[in-house]
Amino acid sequence: MLIPPFLLKQRLQEKRIAKTLRQLLVLKTFEFSMSTIPAIISQYLPEIIDFRHDLHRYPEIGYEERETSSKIANRLEAVGQFEIETGIAKTGIVATLGAEKPGPCIALRADMDCLPIVEKSGKPWASQNHGYMHACGHDGHTSCLLGTALTLSEISDSIKGPVKFLFQPAEEGGAGGEKMVNAGVLADPEVAMIFGLHGWPGLPLGEIATRAGPIMANADEFEITVYGKGGHAAYPHVCIDPILIASNLVTALQSITSRNVPSQEEAVVTVAKFEGGSAFNIIPEQVTLLGTVRTMTEKTQELVFEQLTSISNGIAESMGGRAEIRIKKGYPVLVNDAKAVDYLKEQISKIPQFVKRIHQMPAQMVGEDFAFFAKEIPACFFALGLRPPGEETYPQLHQSDFDFNDDALPIGIRCFSELVMNF
């Protein structure tokens, strides 16, 4: 049926008006974000800095983050706008803002646990729990997420869909991310996309870095026990020396990455612990090697496992001993979703006064259990620069003098907030 010219003209006019209104709404949201969010962040920043210092002063190891979790939950409950679930994966929290909103749900995640390291930072807020410290910056990650929750609670009417704030326990080897996924934190409401950040000492303040595809490695563990025949150190000819066998093995394992893994693939094999012997004059019965394998694909992972087993058995048997090999798979490779990365770049490019540059991040051979979230839904993990202007170096992660840079807190909060406001 032909549409009368006057009616066709009217419909075209209506479409133009609708398009203009949508453009105005986007512009209004952008202008609102540009002007209002920084003011709210500035309002909360002194509290967030104090909160981070408190977390740093009283660090808690994986699945023991009871006080940390309680402080977060109490602060969010005081706001009165969040649906809060505690005790997730033992000490985790899920706080949902705008659960009833019709738009797609976005999730933001931070880890809460510390490391078993004696702190030597000398800061006024240095750890009071001897032997434990926030040497990986999780106090900063948690504070960024709490600051984002407080900021967005002030402008919740402008949020289109639900926002889930995931405060996760036990990232440092405890697979807290996997347990939270298994507890159903990505459902009800169903999360469409998730983002996480990590403070990065090698990156200048005011800059971030990420990449699509594999960004952090499979992080697996191996233990090799070499058995020989013990005896007097003066009579090695009547013994089978497991120390000698294991020493050959340490060297031979390095041939896996140089001769077995294709040159275009990334892989690391590190023997980090060599344990055996009890006295200067005794050849021991056995020696244990403990180490890690890092790879970026399942194919390379299986190749390294096969070669590690073959080399260990072969060398031990050729020297009269035997080897037992135990391989324990750890965190899977973290794969960033291309659309999630594009969305992050698009949104963060709108705030050049906060983030001056977005780098293409090289693949990192560290492990990160945000990978468990990324296996389920589109995800993007990004690095947040910590190194102060004018400084050539900054204490590295897992070092005893590391401390999260407070100046990075408002940048992390702004990045998270921007991702939510335009989702």
Solvent accessible surface area in square Angstrom, and as a share of the most:
residue,aa,sasa,rsa
1,M,227,1.02
2,L,168,0.83
3,I,72,0.36
4,P,55,0.35
5,P,114,0.71
6,F,145,0.61
7,L,54,0.27
8,L,85,0.42
9,K,140,0.59
10,Q,87,0.39
11,R,112,0.41
12,L,78,0.39
13,Q,98,0.43
14,E,92,0.41
15,K,139,0.59
16,R,148,0.54
17,I,98,0.50
18,A,39,0.30
19,K,113,0.48
20,T,68,0.40
21,L,110,0.55
22,R,145,0.53
23,Q,103,0.46
24,L,97,0.48
25,L,110,0.55
26,V,99,0.57
27,L,89,0.44
28,K,141,0.60
29,T,23,0.14
30,F,59,0.25
31,E,97,0.44
32,F,62,0.26
33,S,0,0.00
34,M,60,0.27
35,S,77,0.49
36,T,40,0.23
37,I,0,0.00
38,P,30,0.19
39,A,64,0.49
40,I,15,0.08
41,I,5,0.02
42,S,75,0.48
43,Q,116,0.51
44,Y,24,0.09
45,L,39,0.20
46,P,84,0.53
47,E,64,0.29
48,I,0,0.00
49,I,44,0.22
50,D,94,0.49
51,F,28,0.12
52,R,0,0.00
53,H,25,0.11
54,D,39,0.20
55,L,4,0.02
56,H,0,0.00
57,R,68,0.25
58,Y,94,0.36
59,P,3,0.02
60,E,26,0.12
61,I,54,0.27
62,G,21,0.20
63,Y,42,0.16
64,E,65,0.29
65,E,0,0.00
66,R,133,0.48
67,E,105,0.47
68,T,3,0.02
69,S,11,0.07
70,S,49,0.32
71,K,58,0.24
72,I,0,0.00
73,A,7,0.06
74,N,90,0.46
75,R,65,0.24
76,L,0,0.00
77,E,101,0.45
78,A,80,0.62
79,V,40,0.23
80,G,64,0.61
81,Q,81,0.36
82,F,23,0.09
83,E,111,0.50
84,I,43,0.22
85,E,99,0.44
86,T,78,0.45
87,G,46,0.44
88,I,28,0.14
89,A,19,0.15
90,K,117,0.49
91,T,8,0.05
92,G,0,0.00
93,I,0,0.00
94,V,3,0.02
95,A,0,0.00
96,T,8,0.05
97,L,2,0.01
98,G,10,0.10
99,A,30,0.23
100,E,142,0.64
101,K,43,0.18
102,P,135,0.85
103,G,21,0.20
104,P,74,0.46
105,C,5,0.03
106,I,3,0.01
107,A,0,0.00
108,L,0,0.00
109,R,2,0.01
110,A,3,0.02
111,D,1,0.00
112,M,2,0.01
113,D,2,0.01
114,C,2,0.01
115,L,15,0.08
116,P,92,0.58
117,I,41,0.21
118,V,67,0.38
119,E,27,0.12
120,K,147,0.62
121,S,23,0.15
122,G,73,0.70
123,K,78,0.33
124,P,111,0.70
125,W,45,0.16
126,A,20,0.16
127,S,22,0.14
128,Q,113,0.50
129,N,51,0.26
130,H,154,0.69
131,G,19,0.18
132,Y,86,0.33
133,M,0,0.00
134,H,2,0.01
135,A,0,0.00
136,C,10,0.06
137,G,1,0.01
138,H,1,0.00
139,D,0,0.00
140,G,0,0.00
141,H,2,0.01
142,T,1,0.00
143,S,0,0.00
144,C,0,0.00
145,L,0,0.00
146,L,1,0.00
147,G,0,0.00
148,T,0,0.00
149,A,0,0.00
150,L,0,0.00
151,T,0,0.00
152,L,0,0.00
153,S,6,0.04
154,E,86,0.39
155,I,14,0.07
156,S,19,0.12
157,D,140,0.73
158,S,45,0.29
159,I,7,0.04
160,K,93,0.39
161,G,5,0.05
162,P,4,0.03
163,V,1,0.00
164,K,6,0.02
165,F,0,0.00
166,L,0,0.00
167,F,0,0.00
168,Q,0,0.00
169,P,0,0.00
170,A,1,0.01
171,E,9,0.04
172,E,51,0.23
173,G,67,0.64
174,G,23,0.22
175,A,17,0.13
176,G,0,0.00
177,G,0,0.00
178,E,68,0.31
179,K,94,0.40
180,M,0,0.00
181,V,26,0.15
182,N,116,0.59
183,A,62,0.48
184,G,36,0.35
185,V,9,0.05
186,L,19,0.10
187,A,55,0.43
188,D,135,0.70
189,P,42,0.26
190,E,138,0.62
191,V,3,0.02
192,A,43,0.34
193,M,27,0.12
194,I,0,0.00
195,F,0,0.00
196,G,0,0.00
197,L,3,0.01
198,H,11,0.05
199,G,1,0.01
200,W,42,0.15
201,P,4,0.03
202,G,45,0.43
203,L,17,0.08
204,P,39,0.24
205,L,31,0.16
206,G,1,0.01
207,E,27,0.12
208,I,0,0.00
209,A,4,0.03
210,T,0,0.00
211,R,57,0.21
212,A,43,0.34
213,G,19,0.18
214,P,51,0.32
215,I,1,0.00
216,M,5,0.02
217,A,0,0.00
218,N,6,0.03
219,A,17,0.13
220,D,4,0.02
221,E,62,0.28
222,F,1,0.00
223,E,53,0.24
224,I,0,0.00
225,T,16,0.09
226,V,0,0.00
227,Y,52,0.20
228,G,21,0.20
229,K,115,0.49
230,G,19,0.18
231,G,29,0.28
232,H,96,0.43
233,A,40,0.31
234,A,66,0.52
235,Y,119,0.45
236,P,75,0.47
237,H,146,0.65
238,V,87,0.50
239,C,16,0.10
240,I,55,0.28
241,D,40,0.21
242,P,0,0.00
243,I,67,0.34
244,L,97,0.48
245,I,2,0.01
246,A,0,0.00
247,S,49,0.32
248,N,62,0.32
249,L,0,0.00
250,V,44,0.25
251,T,100,0.58
252,A,26,0.20
253,L,0,0.00
254,Q,79,0.35
255,S,41,0.26
256,I,0,0.00
257,T,43,0.25
258,S,67,0.43
259,R,191,0.70
260,N,54,0.28
261,V,10,0.06
262,P,61,0.38
263,S,116,0.75
264,Q,144,0.64
265,E,60,0.27
266,E,81,0.36
267,A,20,0.16
268,V,55,0.31
269,V,6,0.03
270,T,56,0.32
271,V,31,0.18
272,A,83,0.65
273,K,96,0.41
274,F,88,0.37
275,E,97,0.44
276,G,39,0.38
277,G,44,0.42
278,S,99,0.64
279,A,50,0.39
280,F,193,0.81
281,N,53,0.27
282,I,85,0.43
283,I,13,0.07
284,P,15,0.10
285,E,106,0.48
286,Q,83,0.37
287,V,1,0.01
288,T,30,0.17
289,L,0,0.00
290,L,52,0.26
291,G,6,0.05
292,T,30,0.18
293,V,1,0.01
294,R,55,0.20
295,T,0,0.00
296,M,8,0.03
297,T,51,0.29
298,E,131,0.59
299,K,175,0.74
300,T,5,0.03
301,Q,9,0.04
302,E,76,0.34
303,L,51,0.26
304,V,0,0.00
305,F,19,0.08
306,E,109,0.49
307,Q,46,0.20
308,L,0,0.00
309,T,49,0.28
310,S,66,0.43
311,I,29,0.15
312,S,0,0.00
313,N,50,0.26
314,G,39,0.37
315,I,36,0.18
316,A,0,0.00
317,E,116,0.52
318,S,91,0.59
319,M,67,0.30
320,G,47,0.45
321,G,14,0.13
322,R,126,0.46
323,A,14,0.11
324,E,85,0.38
325,I,43,0.22
326,R,105,0.38
327,I,55,0.28
328,K,114,0.48
329,K,121,0.51
330,G,37,0.35
331,Y,22,0.08
332,P,27,0.17
333,V,25,0.14
334,L,0,0.00
335,V,68,0.39
336,N,2,0.01
337,D,45,0.23
338,A,58,0.45
339,K,161,0.68
340,A,0,0.00
341,V,3,0.01
342,D,89,0.46
343,Y,33,0.13
344,L,0,0.00
345,K,71,0.30
346,E,100,0.45
347,Q,6,0.03
348,I,0,0.00
349,S,73,0.47
350,K,55,0.23
351,I,0,0.00
352,P,84,0.53
353,Q,98,0.43
354,F,35,0.15
355,V,7,0.04
356,K,152,0.64
357,R,142,0.52
358,I,49,0.25
359,H,42,0.19
360,Q,116,0.51
361,M,4,0.02
362,P,91,0.57
363,A,26,0.20
364,Q,42,0.19
365,M,45,0.20
366,V,71,0.41
367,G,23,0.22
368,E,4,0.02
369,D,0,0.00
370,F,0,0.00
371,A,0,0.00
372,F,24,0.10
373,F,0,0.00
374,A,19,0.15
375,K,133,0.56
376,E,104,0.47
377,I,28,0.14
378,P,54,0.34
379,A,1,0.01
380,C,0,0.00
381,F,1,0.00
382,F,1,0.01
383,A,2,0.01
384,L,1,0.00
385,G,0,0.00
386,L,0,0.00
387,R,54,0.20
388,P,38,0.24
389,P,110,0.69
390,G,84,0.81
391,E,90,0.40
392,E,158,0.71
393,T,108,0.63
394,Y,36,0.14
395,P,43,0.27
396,Q,84,0.38
397,L,42,0.21
398,H,90,0.40
399,Q,81,0.36
400,S,32,0.21
401,D,65,0.34
402,F,0,0.00
403,D,7,0.03
404,F,2,0.01
405,N,18,0.09
406,D,28,0.14
407,D,87,0.45
408,A,0,0.00
409,L,0,0.00
410,P,25,0.15
411,I,16,0.08
412,G,0,0.00
413,I,2,0.01
414,R,0,0.00
415,C,0,0.00
416,F,1,0.00
417,S,0,0.00
418,E,0,0.00
419,L,0,0.00
420,V,3,0.02
421,M,0,0.00
422,N,34,0.18
423,F,40,0.17
